[in-house]
Amino acid sequence: MTEFNCEQIKYTFNSKCIDLSYNSSKISLQAKGINVPFGLEKNFNNYLLKIILNQESKGLFETIKRLEESNIDFLNKHNLLSNSDYKSQIIQKSNYGEFLVVKIPLIKNQFMVDITDKDSNIIDVFKIQKKQIMDIHLEMN
């Protein structure tokens, strides 16, 4: 995972939300050999992956934590949110440790992700199994 400099994040107000960009592009993070112990999960109308903290995901977790700290600083600076109101995407489970919760975007009942197997064949998102090891590319807005 390459070094991520939070000072290069640009926050732009629009009518509905605050957009984030990094070097004039979407924030994009990649990591290899990531453990997804529970496979694809459904929580209400959302589909999630939980990434466990281990040696392979350590850099990803550190980057997400720095990104969240930057977001909190920005929101506090503009009096938009207090620290206690910010919900981290990293959760603690007493029997497993830390997890990064990643929401799979779904628009008009269509998943907005590309998932491929080791031979670059596109596969269905529902083929993500428990205890699967994946290379991931996350984009955030």
C-alpha positions, -999 to +999 in steps of 0.1 A: +000+000+000+014+034-010+018+063+014-014+084+017-009+121+026-040+134+043-029+170+037-036+165+000-073+157+006-096+184-008-130+189+007-156+205-016-191+216-004-220+208-027-257+210-022-261+175-007-228+166+009-191+172+011-171+157-017-136+143-010-108+142-036-071+134-035-047+149-061-078+160-080-091+124-082-114+101-062-097+087-031-085+053-042-069+026-019-056-008-029-045-038-008-036-074-016-043-106+003-071-092+024-091-116+046-129-113+043-139-138+070-177-135+068-181-131+030-208-109+016-233-098+043-266-081+041-276-056+067-311-041+060-308-029+024-270-027+024-244-052+014-212-052+033-178-068+035-159-069+068-122-068+065-103-082+094-072-064+108-041-086+102-006-082+088-019-079+052-045-052+060-025-032+086-015-005+061-051-002+049-064+002+084-038+029+092-047+048+061-085+047+069-078+059+105-057+088+092-085+096+067-111+095+094-090+118+116-087+142+087-124+142+082-131+148+119-106+177+119-123+192+088-158+189+102-148+203+136-130+232+119-163+241+101-184+234+132-203+207+114-198+178+137-183+168+170-159+139+175-186+119+193-210+122+163-185+107+138-190+070+132-159+051+123-159+024+096-135+005+118-154-015+145-142-037+174-155-072+179-145-087+213-141-122+199-123-112+165-106-079+169-109-049+146-128-049+113-131-024+085-167-023+073-170-017+036-204-010+020-209-023-016-226+005-036-260-005-049-279+019-072-313+010-086-307-026-076-274-027-095-241-033-077-216-006-086-185-028-083-163-049-106-153-083-091-130-106-110-115-140-102-077-148-105-080-152-143-097-117-146-131-132-154-160-111-140-179-128-113-211-121-094-208-103-061-228-131-044-199-155-051-178-138-024-175-166+002-167-167+039-129-168+047-121-155+013-088-138+006-091-109-019-072-081-035-092-050-032-095-016-047-116+009-027-128+042-040-143+067-016-162+099-021 
